[in-house]
Amino acid sequence: MFSKLALLTLAASASALELTPDTWDEQTAGKTVFVKFFAPWCGHCKAMKPAWDSLMSEYDGSDTVLVADVDCIGDGKKLCEKVGVKGFPTIKYGDPSALEDYKGARDENGLKAFAVDLKPLCNVATHSNCDDEQVKAVTELKDLNLDDLETKVKNHDSEVEAIETTFASSVQELQSKYEQIAKDKEISMGVLKKSSNIGLVKGVIAHKKASKEEL
């Protein structure tokens, strides 16, 4: 007879959904997604698999949220390349056409707490799940031609790249400053140690205390 754990494992596996380029559009249509891009040999991927499989099982059949896997080494390789996966596991969420990086906890409780807050997408065709501000924005955007809309995307991507470049440059500057500060610290500590003869001072103190105890 199967144990309870074995049955739960089978249930999770049965509800697991692995997306490929051929199934992506159909499976994600009209849904907010929470997707793990993984490699079968990845140790971190294996470690979080039970928590992720449990989450997939919980949202299996949801009308608004899709939790799924993409095998970046197998049939999902082109999907991973398209969304810019650079390490494993990479977790992304949100609009299937504009995924955002998930940087939260990767344990079961953390993943489930995040998934609970995933909201249905604003449907640009029917305006369902859209608030007033989104409806206004969609209406204005529909008045633009395709070239203008694509230019907006290109401008956005260029600004994102500029922000990332500035961030990387700032981090590099901080790293250089840190290394110099650390070097200055070591030099100063060395000078102090030599000028103070602190080793000899402590040695004499120990000698005096020992001599005092002998009296």
C-alpha positions as CSV (number, residue, x, y, z in Angstrom):
1,M,0.0,0.0,0.0
2,F,1.2,3.4,-0.9
3,S,2.2,5.7,1.9
4,K,0.6,9.1,2.3
5,L,3.8,10.8,1.1
6,A,4.0,8.6,-2.0
7,L,0.4,9.4,-2.9
8,L,1.0,13.1,-2.5
9,T,4.1,12.9,-4.7
10,L,2.1,11.1,-7.4
11,A,-0.7,13.7,-7.2
12,A,1.8,16.5,-7.5
13,S,3.5,14.9,-10.5
14,A,0.2,14.2,-12.2
15,S,-0.8,17.9,-12.0
16,A,2.7,19.2,-13.0
17,L,2.6,21.3,-16.2
18,E,5.7,21.6,-18.3
19,L,5.4,24.3,-20.9
20,T,7.0,24.4,-24.4
21,P,7.0,26.9,-27.2
22,D,4.2,24.9,-28.8
23,T,2.0,25.1,-25.7
24,W,2.9,28.4,-24.1
25,D,0.3,30.6,-25.8
26,E,-2.6,28.2,-25.3
27,Q,-1.8,27.4,-21.7
28,T,-1.0,31.0,-20.6
29,A,-3.8,32.8,-22.4
30,G,-5.7,35.1,-20.1
31,K,-3.8,34.0,-17.0
32,T,-1.3,35.5,-14.6
33,V,1.7,33.1,-14.6
34,F,4.2,31.9,-12.1
35,V,6.9,29.9,-14.0
36,K,10.0,28.1,-12.9
37,F,12.7,27.8,-15.7
38,F,15.0,24.9,-14.7
39,A,17.6,22.4,-15.7
40,P,17.2,18.7,-14.7
41,W,20.8,18.5,-13.4
42,C,20.6,21.7,-11.3
43,G,21.0,21.0,-7.6
44,H,19.0,24.1,-6.5
45,C,16.2,23.1,-8.9
46,K,16.1,19.6,-7.3
47,A,16.0,21.1,-3.8
48,M,13.0,23.3,-4.5
49,K,11.1,20.8,-6.6
50,P,8.9,19.4,-3.8
51,A,7.8,22.9,-2.8
52,W,7.2,23.9,-6.5
53,D,5.3,20.7,-7.3
54,S,3.1,21.3,-4.3
55,L,2.3,24.8,-5.6
56,M,1.5,23.5,-9.1
57,S,-0.8,21.0,-7.6
58,E,-2.6,23.7,-5.6
59,Y,-3.2,25.9,-8.6
60,D,-4.0,23.1,-11.0
61,G,-7.2,24.1,-12.8
62,S,-7.2,27.7,-11.7
63,D,-9.0,30.1,-14.1
64,T,-6.7,33.0,-13.3
65,V,-3.3,31.8,-12.2
66,L,-1.0,29.3,-14.0
67,V,1.9,27.7,-12.1
68,A,4.2,25.7,-14.4
69,D,7.7,24.5,-15.3
70,V,9.9,25.0,-18.3
71,D,12.7,22.6,-19.0
72,C,15.5,24.8,-20.4
73,I,17.6,21.8,-21.4
74,G,14.7,19.9,-23.0
75,D,11.7,21.0,-25.0
76,G,11.5,24.4,-23.4
77,K,15.0,25.6,-24.4
78,K,13.8,28.2,-26.9
79,L,11.4,29.6,-24.3
80,C,14.3,30.1,-21.9
81,E,16.3,31.8,-24.5
82,K,13.4,34.1,-25.4
83,V,12.9,35.3,-21.8
84,G,16.6,35.6,-21.1
85,V,17.2,32.9,-18.6
86,K,20.8,32.9,-17.5
87,G,20.8,30.7,-14.4
88,F,18.8,27.9,-12.8
89,P,16.3,28.0,-11.4
90,T,15.0,31.3,-12.8
91,I,11.5,32.1,-11.6
92,K,9.3,34.7,-13.4
93,Y,5.8,35.9,-12.9
94,G,3.1,38.2,-14.2
95,D,1.8,38.8,-17.8
96,P,3.0,36.0,-20.1
97,S,4.1,38.7,-22.6
98,A,6.0,40.8,-20.0
99,L,7.4,38.5,-17.4
100,E,9.0,39.9,-14.3
101,D,11.8,38.3,-12.2
102,Y,10.7,36.7,-8.9
103,K,13.3,37.4,-6.2
104,G,11.4,36.1,-3.1
105,A,11.7,33.1,-0.9
106,R,11.9,29.7,-2.5
107,D,10.5,27.5,0.3
108,E,6.9,26.3,0.1
109,N,5.5,28.9,2.5
110,G,7.2,31.7,0.7
111,L,6.1,30.6,-2.7
112,K,2.5,30.1,-1.6
113,A,2.4,33.5,0.1
114,F,3.5,35.2,-3.1
115,A,1.1,33.2,-5.3
116,V,-1.9,34.2,-3.2
117,D,-1.3,37.9,-4.2
118,L,-1.1,37.2,-7.9
119,K,-4.1,39.0,-9.5
120,P,-6.0,38.3,-12.7
121,L,-4.6,40.2,-15.7
122,C,-6.3,43.2,-17.2
123,N,-7.8,42.0,-20.4
124,V,-7.0,44.7,-23.1
125,A,-9.7,43.3,-25.4
126,T,-12.7,43.1,-23.0
127,H,-11.4,45.4,-20.1
128,S,-12.3,42.6,-17.6
129,N,-10.2,42.7,-14.5
130,C,-9.1,46.3,-15.4
131,D,-9.4,49.2,-13.0
132,D,-10.4,52.7,-14.3
133,E,-6.8,53.8,-14.7
134,Q,-6.0,50.7,-16.8
135,V,-9.1,51.1,-18.9
136,K,-8.1,54.7,-19.7
137,A,-4.5,53.7,-20.5
138,V,-5.7,50.8,-22.8
139,T,-8.1,53.1,-24.6
140,E,-5.3,55.7,-25.3
141,L,-2.9,53.0,-26.4
142,K,-5.4,51.5,-28.8
143,D,-5.4,54.9,-30.6
144,L,-1.7,54.5,-31.5
145,N,-0.5,52.6,-34.5
146,L,1.6,49.4,-34.2
147,D,4.9,51.2,-35.0
148,D,4.3,53.7,-32.2
149,L,3.5,50.9,-29.7
150,E,6.6,49.0,-30.7
151,T,8.7,52.2,-30.3
152,K,7.3,52.5,-26.7
153,V,8.6,49.0,-26.0
154,K,12.0,49.7,-27.5
155,N,12.3,52.9,-25.5
156,H,11.3,51.1,-22.3
157,D,13.8,48.3,-22.9
158,S,16.5,50.9,-23.6
159,E,15.8,52.7,-20.3
160,V,15.9,49.4,-18.5
161,E,19.3,48.6,-20.0
162,A,20.5,52.1,-19.1
163,I,19.4,51.6,-15.5
164,E,21.0,48.1,-15.3
165,T,24.2,49.6,-16.8
166,T,24.3,52.4,-14.2
167,F,23.7,49.9,-11.4
168,A,26.4,47.6,-12.6
169,S,28.8,50.6,-12.9
170,S,27.9,51.8,-9.4
171,V,28.5,48.4,-7.9
172,Q,31.9,48.2,-9.6
173,E,32.8,51.5,-8.2
174,L,31.7,50.5,-4.7
175,Q,33.7,47.2,-5.1
176,S,36.8,49.2,-6.0
177,K,36.3,51.6,-3.1
178,Y,35.8,48.7,-0.7
179,E,39.0,47.0,-1.9
180,Q,41.0,50.2,-1.4
181,I,39.5,50.8,2.0
182,A,40.2,47.2,3.0
183,K,43.8,47.6,1.8
184,D,44.2,50.9,3.7
185,K,42.9,49.3,6.8
186,E,45.4,46.4,6.5
187,I,48.3,48.9,6.1
188,S,47.1,51.1,9.0
189,M,46.7,48.0,11.2
190,G,50.2,46.9,10.3
191,V,51.7,50.3,11.0
192,L,49.9,50.4,14.4
193,K,51.1,47.0,15.4
194,K,54.7,47.8,14.6
195,S,54.8,51.2,16.2
196,S,52.9,50.1,19.3
197,N,54.9,46.9,19.9
198,I,51.6,45.5,21.1
199,G,52.8,42.0,21.0
200,L,55.7,42.8,23.3
201,V,53.4,44.9,25.5
202,K,51.0,42.0,26.0
203,G,54.0,39.6,26.6
204,V,55.4,41.8,29.3
205,I,51.9,42.1,30.9
206,A,51.6,38.3,31.0
207,H,55.1,38.0,32.4
208,K,54.4,40.5,35.2
209,K,51.2,38.8,36.1
210,A,52.9,35.4,36.2
211,S,55.7,36.8,38.4
212,K,53.2,38.4,40.8
213,E,51.4,35.2,41.2
214,E,54.6,33.4,42.1
215,L,55.3,35.8,45.0
